[in-house]
Amino acid sequence: MKKEDLVRLVSEKTGISRRKALGIINSFIEALREGLEKDGKVVLVGFGTFEVRTRKARQGMNPRTGQPIHIPSRKYIKFKPGKALKDRLKK
């Protein structure tokens, strides 16, 4: 599902215009970003948890030359689905 599909679906389910639905979805995405930046974790009960994690720095190999390279640490976002979502997807 793409963002456009989500906007259409929200618009249909709520009876609001697509423009308003787009504004709501964009606001939600921005709030999610702010929550992750500020707290490092956003919990949506019944849906799941978004959490910022850090990968440690490590040594890797350049596949072309076989030379060792340094891979720096970096942050990534992990999503863990909630029980209600897991149960619904099992059907």
Secondary structure by P-SEA (a helix, b strand, c coil): ccaaaaaaaaaaaacccaaaaaaaaaaaaaaaaaaaaacccccccccbbbbbbbbcbbbbbcccccbbbbbccbbbbbbbbcaaaaaaaac
